[in-house]
Amino acid sequence: MLALGVGAILGPASAGLLMEWLGPNGFLWDLAIMHVVMVAFGLYCIRVHPTRDSDEQGHYVMTPSDTAPLGTAWAEEATQDFGQLELKLSGDGESSESA
């Protein structure tokens, strides 16, 4: 329904047909049927495509929507190098003060 504008093509036609057959209530029936189809498709996808373990998933890096392609590539590269993701706080581990 939502892929490639199929819903935009079939939605008005199916709503029109149901409204012709059932009157004004046909529109609500059309909405109900479309929602049931979307829920059924979602449940189907959940059963067929199991989720991946957290070890297999990548890290998420939030970048602004207006980030240049080079900035996006840098963010992806940073997530692949785990050393860059660790924060070193001054209170952790060895102190940086010299005695």
C-alpha positions, 0 to 999 in steps of 0.5 A: 500500500505504501510502496511505490505509490501503490496506496495512492493509486489503489486507495481512492479506487477501493474507497470509491467502490466501497462507498458506492456499495456501502454508502458513506460507511464504505470509506470507514470500512476501506480504512479498516481493511487497509489497516488490517492489511498493514498490521498483517503484513507487519506481523508477517515480516516479524515472523519471516525476518527475525531480528539480529543479535546486538553483536551483529548490529552496527552502531548508530551515530546521529548526524544532522539531516543537512550533513554533507556526504563526506561528513556521513562517511566520516561518521560511519568510519568512526563507528567502525573504529571502537577506540574512537567511541570510548570516552576517557574521563579525567577521573577514570584510570590513571591520573594525568597529573604528574607528581 
